[in-house]
Amino acid sequence: MNRHYSIQDFPSRLRYHKIVPTQHAFQAEDTRLEPIARKVLAGERLSGDEALVLYSTGDILAVGWLANHVRERLHGDRTYFNVNRHINPTNVCVAACRLCAFGRKKDTPGAYTMALEEAYETAASGYSEAVTEFHIVGGLHPDLPFQYFLDLVSGLKQRFPQVHLKAFTMVEVSYLAKRAKLSIRETLLKLKEAGVDSLPGGGAEIFSDRIRHIICDHKIDGSEWLDTARTAHQIGLKSNATMLYGHVENDEDRVDHLLKLRAVQDETNGFQTFIPLAFHPENTALAHLPKTTGMLDIRQIAVSRLILDNFPHIKAYWQMLTPKIAQIALRFGADDLDGTVIEEKIYHDAGATTPQGMRRQDLVHLIEEAGREAIERDTLYRPVLRTETTVTVAV
């Protein structure tokens, strides 16, 4: 059984003070991994060229061993999850991203926009167990005023004051700012005042301009996404970060993406979790592409853990990976499985066949069957303590 270590403070670069004992020494069939292993074991930062080696090597078990070493150095056996609910207030979107199966033009079949009361009812529905987070993202609606979103947030906060509101991607924030003729900072401050507690990490896709022109040319570019995240962190809002992989990008694009995230984290220390998102091509304009393989999925988790040395957490998002691959990812660098979700729309519109939600006890079982210790958390990774009648966040 591994001993558990926790890092109370994450500076711009994680400092590893204690090492969890490993069961055997590092071994690699690919000799290119040996100098990389020496740096990983010493807690040193890897370069972009070394990241490319991690992507190209056939020795996936050695890469996984190194990623697991870092994961256990940081978190021991602890694996985090939360009880959350997704709320997608509208799927109407002015963008026409080739990667997306969720967005609709208004007045087309399947388009919807929730009235505020409908959104509040959606938040209250679902499992009887108390949620600690609402995850709120949606389309870029051409007609909804900024006030709608401020009212949505303030209304949810008024009705569910104990629930953390993780709301609006960097793409949505930028769009709302343009619609309201406000700066990004002003927009974020108004959202924060209304009740937004943190931001999700979606919309990052791949930062490469070449790739964005192919898959999401109607969205803000990579630099704008990073600048919006930077501004959010500067006003005290934590966020997550994502990368969509498995479409038309290559290894160099993935490495570039990771290094740009790492650089911003060095500046702000505002990212909590990195979430690699496996591309689901069904029902998109890129439906001719194959789905990601399990090999790519676990490699991406492992490389992320090794390169993003200043990110506290790496998430294996079970909704996209499938619960079985997510379990394996807990031995390849991931320490978080996301949460109960309850009703996920975006990836299921793109053909995801996983359940739209998972009960708390099922997530615990998933984690424990992987030989890890299940820790329920809130959005800020504080432990959640439950009794039959109360939910308490350990502060």
Backbone hydrogen bonds, N-H to C=O, Kabsch-Sander energy under -0.5 kcal/mol:
donor,donor_aa,acceptor,acceptor_aa,energy
8,Q,6,S,-0.6
14,L,309,D,-0.8
16,Y,14,L,-0.6
17,H,15,R,-0.7
31,T,29,E,-0.7
33,L,30,D,-2.0
34,E,31,T,-1.3
36,I,32,R,-0.6
37,A,33,L,-2.8
38,R,34,E,-1.9
39,K,35,P,-1.6
40,V,36,I,-2.6
41,L,37,A,-2.9
42,A,38,R,-1.2
43,G,40,V,-1.4
44,E,39,K,-3.1
51,A,47,S,-1.8
52,L,48,G,-1.9
53,V,49,D,-1.4
54,L,50,E,-1.9
55,Y,51,A,-1.7
56,S,52,L,-1.9
57,T,53,V,-2.3
60,I,58,G,-1.8
63,V,59,D,-1.7
64,G,60,I,-2.6
65,W,61,L,-2.2
66,L,62,A,-2.1
67,A,63,V,-2.4
68,N,64,G,-2.7
69,H,65,W,-2.0
70,V,66,L,-2.0
71,R,67,A,-2.6
72,E,68,N,-2.9
73,R,69,H,-1.8
74,L,70,V,-1.9
75,H,71,R,-2.8
76,G,72,E,-1.5
78,R,75,H,-2.0
79,T,373,E,-2.8
80,Y,335,D,-2.9
81,F,375,I,-1.7
82,N,338,D,-1.3
84,N,82,N,-0.8
85,R,133,E,-2.0
86,H,341,V,-2.1
87,I,135,H,-2.9
91,N,112,Y,-1.7
92,V,112,Y,-0.7
93,C,104,R,-2.6
94,V,140,L,-2.0
98,R,215,I,-0.8
99,L,215,I,-1.4
100,C,97,C,-1.5
104,R,91,N,-2.7
108,T,105,K,-1.3
111,A,108,T,-2.1
114,M,89,P,-3.1
119,A,115,A,-2.2
120,Y,116,L,-2.3
121,E,117,E,-2.3
122,T,118,E,-2.5
123,A,119,A,-2.2
124,A,120,Y,-1.5
125,S,121,E,-1.2
125,S,122,T,-0.5
132,T,83,V,-3.0
133,E,83,V,-1.0
134,F,164,H,-2.6
135,H,85,R,-2.6
135,H,133,E,-0.5
136,I,134,F,-0.7
136,I,166,K,-2.6
137,V,87,I,-1.4
137,V,135,H,-0.6
139,G,90,T,-2.3
141,H,139,G,-1.2
148,Y,145,P,-1.1
149,F,145,P,-0.8
149,F,146,F,-0.6
150,L,146,F,-1.8
151,D,147,Q,-3.0
152,L,148,Y,-2.4
153,V,149,F,-2.2
154,S,150,L,-2.7
155,G,151,D,-2.7
156,L,152,L,-2.0
157,K,153,V,-2.6
158,Q,154,S,-2.2
159,R,155,G,-2.0
160,F,156,L,-2.9
163,V,160,F,-1.9
164,H,132,T,-2.5
166,K,134,F,-2.5
166,K,164,H,-0.8
167,A,165,L,-0.9
167,A,198,S,-2.0
168,F,136,I,-3.0
170,M,202,G,-0.7
173,V,169,T,-2.6
174,S,170,M,-2.3
175,Y,171,V,-2.1
176,L,172,E,-3.0
177,A,173,V,-2.3
178,K,174,S,-1.9
179,R,175,Y,-2.4
180,A,176,L,-2.4
181,K,177,A,-0.7
182,L,177,A,-2.5
187,T,183,S,-2.5
188,L,184,I,-2.6
189,L,185,R,-2.5
190,K,186,E,-2.1
191,L,187,T,-2.2
192,K,188,L,-2.7
193,E,189,L,-2.4
194,A,190,K,-1.9
195,G,191,L,-1.2
196,V,191,L,-2.5
197,D,165,L,-2.5
198,S,165,L,-1.6
199,L,238,K,-2.2
204,A,201,G,-0.7
212,R,208,S,-2.6
213,H,209,D,-2.1
214,I,210,R,-0.5
214,I,211,I,-1.0
215,I,211,I,-2.4
216,C,212,R,-2.2
219,K,216,C,-1.8
222,G,207,F,-0.6
225,W,221,D,-2.1
226,L,222,G,-2.4
227,D,223,S,-2.6
228,T,224,E,-2.4
229,A,225,W,-2.2
230,R,226,L,-2.6
231,T,227,D,-2.3
232,A,228,T,-2.4
233,H,229,A,-2.5
234,Q,230,R,-2.0
235,I,231,T,-1.3
236,G,233,H,-1.5
237,L,232,A,-2.6
238,K,197,D,-0.5
238,K,236,G,-0.6
239,S,270,G,-2.1
240,N,199,L,-1.2
241,A,273,T,-2.0
242,T,201,G,-1.0
243,M,275,I,-1.3
244,L,205,E,-1.4
245,Y,243,M,-0.6
245,Y,277,L,-2.3
254,R,250,N,-2.0
255,V,251,D,-2.5
256,D,252,E,-2.4
257,H,253,D,-2.1
258,L,254,R,-2.3
259,L,255,V,-2.7
260,K,256,D,-2.0
261,L,257,H,-2.0
262,R,258,L,-2.5
263,A,259,L,-2.0
264,V,260,K,-1.8
265,Q,261,L,-2.4
266,D,262,R,-1.9
267,E,263,A,-1.3
268,T,264,V,-2.6
269,N,265,Q,-1.9
272,Q,239,S,-2.7
274,F,313,H,-2.2
275,I,241,A,-2.7
277,L,243,M,-3.2
278,A,276,P,-0.6
279,F,245,Y,-2.5
282,E,350,A,-0.6
284,T,281,P,-1.7
285,A,98,R,-1.0
286,L,98,R,-0.8
287,A,284,T,-1.2
289,L,286,L,-2.0
292,T,279,F,-0.7
297,D,293,T,-2.2
298,I,294,G,-2.3
299,R,295,M,-1.9
300,Q,296,L,-2.7
301,I,297,D,-1.8
302,A,298,I,-2.2
303,V,299,R,-3.1
304,S,300,Q,-2.1
305,R,301,I,-2.0
306,L,302,A,-1.9
307,I,303,V,-2.5
308,L,304,S,-2.5
309,D,307,I,-2.1
311,F,308,L,-1.6
313,H,272,Q,-1.4
315,K,274,F,-2.8
316,A,336,D,-3.3
317,Y,315,K,-0.8
318,W,316,A,-1.1
318,W,337,L,-0.9
320,M,317,Y,-1.6
321,L,317,Y,-2.2
322,T,318,W,-1.9
326,A,322,T,-2.3
327,Q,323,P,-2.0
328,I,324,K,-1.7
329,A,325,I,-2.3
330,L,326,A,-0.8
330,L,327,Q,-1.0
331,R,328,I,-2.3
332,F,329,A,-1.6
334,A,329,A,-2.2
335,D,314,I,-2.3
336,D,314,I,-1.1
337,L,80,Y,-2.3
340,T,82,N,-1.3
342,I,340,T,-3.6
343,E,341,V,-2.2
344,E,356,Q,-0.8
345,K,343,E,-0.5
349,D,345,K,-2.3
350,A,346,I,-0.5
351,G,348,H,-1.5
352,A,347,Y,-2.2
358,M,340,T,-2.0
362,D,359,R,-0.6
363,L,359,R,-2.0
364,V,360,R,-2.2
365,H,361,Q,-2.0
366,L,362,D,-2.4
367,I,363,L,-2.2
368,E,364,V,-2.7
369,E,365,H,-2.5
370,A,366,L,-0.7
370,A,367,I,-0.8
371,G,368,E,-1.7
372,R,367,I,-1.9
373,E,77,D,-2.0
374,A,372,R,-0.6
375,I,79,T,-3.0
376,E,374,A,-0.5
377,R,81,F,-2.9
378,D,382,R,-1.8
381,Y,378,D,-1.9
384,V,376,E,-2.4
385,L,383,P,-0.5
385,L,392,T,-3.7
387,T,390,T,-2.3
392,T,385,L,-3.1
394,A,383,P,-3.2
394,A,392,T,-0.5
395,V,393,V,-0.6
